[in-house]
Amino acid sequence: MKAVILAGGLGTRLRPFTQVIPKPLLPIGEKSVLQIQIESLRAYGFNEIFLATNYKSDYIRNFFGDGQDHGVKLHISKEEKPLGTVGPLTLLKDRLDEPFVVMNGDILTLLDFGKLYDFALNMNTCLTVAIKRHITPFSFGNIFFNNDYVTDVEEKKDIVSYILAGIYVLKPEVFNYIPDNTYYGVDNLIKDLLKKKQKITKYDIHEYWLDIGQVDDFEKAQNEFMQAYKNN
């Protein structure tokens, strides 16, 4: 089975760490983010993994080689200009000839990739998006009034939303909707598919999930994820 990890981000929100090391190679415990992702995918049967790179691509190539040491067949793809989250896939479309997983290179999760993949295979859609329930604490009381008189107060009700989790399953026919050599994001793909009356399926992640796009999240991962990883 095949998977693509989007490892070309500049990691600007993680500076100064990423001024020297590309974001996917940042250490979480004794392993890099990318190594954890590769091992997680391999555990669920994904034995051919493509790394879509840009920034400091040579660092990643030198670190992982052909993937033999990690038990997978690894391919490095490098974009010559920024292509967004979906555009880089067009550089690989001749090799992505079966349904494949795509994930952002800054995601840590204990997701069962096998269940996600099987779910997507059984759906009559070319795109399945993984989503995660996200709770944002609301820090202020909501006050109600009538003219100059208070009528009620509602204290700090949490805001519940569902977010794109940066993990997807795509089928080869999706390339019929993606322009070549063009900056194109997953939001563009979702909107274009919906405009063309194409159905998109969603898959709820109930397992641990963390986006380490910012310094606070990176520091959080050192303790929180490692504990969850050991207990899994």
Order of alpha helices (4+ residues) and beta strands (2+ residues): beta-beta-beta-alpha-beta-alpha-beta-beta-beta-alpha-beta-beta-beta-beta-alpha-beta-beta-alpha
